[in-house]
Amino acid sequence: MWSRYLFGVVDFFVKLRDNRTHMPFFEAEIKTWEDYLRAYERSERSNAEFWAAVADTFHWYERWHTVVEGDFARGEARWFSGARTNLCYNGLDRHLPDLAQKPALIWEPNDPQDASVTLTYEQLYQQVCRFSRVLDQLGVKKGDRVCLYMPMIPEAVVAMLACARIGAVHTVVFGGFSTAALADRINDAQCKLLITADGAFRGDKIVPLKFMADRAFFDCLSVEATVVVRRTGEEVNLAANEYWWHEEMEKQTPERPAEILDAEDPLFILYTSGSTGKPKGVLHTVGGYMTYVGYTFRNVFQPKKDDVFWCTADVGWITGHSYAVYGPLLNGATTLIFEGVPHWPDGGRLWDVCDKHKVNIFYTAPTAIRSLMTFGDKQFENKSLATLRTLGSVGEPINVEAWEWYHQKVGGGKLPITDTWWQTETGGIMIAPIAGITPAVPTYATFPLPGIFPVLLDGAGKEQKYEGPTVYGNLCISKPWPGLARTTYGDHKRFVETYFSTYPGYYFTGDGCFRDEHGYRITGRVDDVVNVSGHRIGTAEVENAINEHPTALESAVVGFPHEVKGQGVHAFVLVVETPEHPEKLADEIRAEVVKNIGSFAKPERITFVQGLPKTRSGKIMRRILRKIAAGQTDDFGDVSTLLDPAVVHDIAGLKYY
Ligand code: WT7
């Protein structure tokens, strides 16, 4: 009782103080092409001053003493040192004086027959406070890691914000990951709590999340308690330390002050794939991430006061974190989240949702667009799409056909498409047209946002300056920005090695890129990462999964061009002799991948080989396998460094399963 009273008093003073700086809704700073140029010039003159001015648009309990410090070249740049803030406070509490009754979150369920849910800023705030108290009660403290393995339901957003509120570090694992992948992530982050659901609806299927999590627990000793949301009604068994979400929520009061955190306190860990086997826990911090995501959301998408913003990404990916949850809420916007899939019950589902909720800004991945293209124009029958004003694309290079279709069919030939390039590690959008303001050119991410300094470097690290015709190189960033991840969890050496050692002095993105008069055009990964339907998949991870099969002696995985998915996974599997039942073996191998990673990483094509193209030092020459996977049968370039050059032609002639 006493403590509640005390909290109330503290909260009152915090709110009082905040009235100075609160703003009801954030408008973009950049409103014209000149604004963009001026902002960019300002950031060139002083990057620190530029970002300090942006940071000043948020609420800080205490201001920073230094804007940016530490050696960027060694992956050590730190932002807003000495400052104290809370992202959840900035995303909710601060809006309450003006926006309490404004919709913060609209949830559209999987089944169009079921009712959607709208939470106002006040309602979302109350739910988050209640769940923050549930976390308190379960002994979760500032700095503890909390794993979320959840469907796209409001509770996922509530859980993320509650973690941010109390200073716990969330790590969201996409519901499409397998039990084994979930266990790996829980163990790497040493999560103390798991939040999941009985199941997830996906179209006409149910994914039994709790059942999958139960099997992960055999390996996860760090987990002390589990909270389970009732969603699908699957039968689940709750052990002694497992609780129903709704029962725990009812017991709590809807007030809980936000923890006052350091700008550099960890906010979340999100696992992503790289060139080497183990997924990396990309760690973002409170102050820098908040500043970057808030700023990029309002400027790139140019939301108006009563807009409904819909980002189709799952909260299990960075796009879901930054633009389904944090970006919109930081700006007092209305965000829509969708539980279902684009093709169910029919191909018009996304457009129905746009009409039903009067969506103004729509942000999705090229894969979704390409797959909807195959459904023809029927999907637009009886759809108006009249409220749409801005379209966004993210996750993979968008091809001209998909860009044009999106522009014509969804955008009525009028709406601007902003093709946003960024990464899990960058926290937010880096290179993109500013919707309706800077030119949008098909397939180009165009120009960097203010405060972002891209450079293209050749293999030797020489800068490829754009001075006329097209230049090509590996995309790097030459100066720090607040949204960059701070480390890979538990392994800072790996962080430095992955991002700061290929090109000393630069952050290396892993992407290839063109630059011409239209700006930057990303061509795709130059490392051993494939992008399947916008999902980033490390080839080494898939190889490790395949090698679990007793018949697979070794394997090599590459991407091949795929009409809908962008890239597909092609696995070359080394076996002693030609299998008698190749289809059956291929299915078993796919099952290993589903078991170890998830079905989205399943190799579409498997070729059984009796030799792999290896150099004398034992490295697999993937360049050659990529060509074979793309259907090339000769002209493989220089194969003289191969141990056995003949192997190339043997493989090129083989059938895949
Ligand atoms: C990789 C990052 C952050 C968005 C979701 C994916 C590719 C991302 C684009 C784009 C071309 C893109 C890059 C990048 N990518 N956006 N607009 N055009 N390629 O995040 O899983 O961390 O993957 O996605 O290859 O490196 P991610």
Residues whose N, C-alpha, C, O or C-beta is under 5 A from the ligand:
A	BS01	WT7	T319 S393 V394 G395 E396 P397 I398 D419 T420 W421 W422 Q423 T424 E425 T509 D511 I522 G524 R525 G534 R536
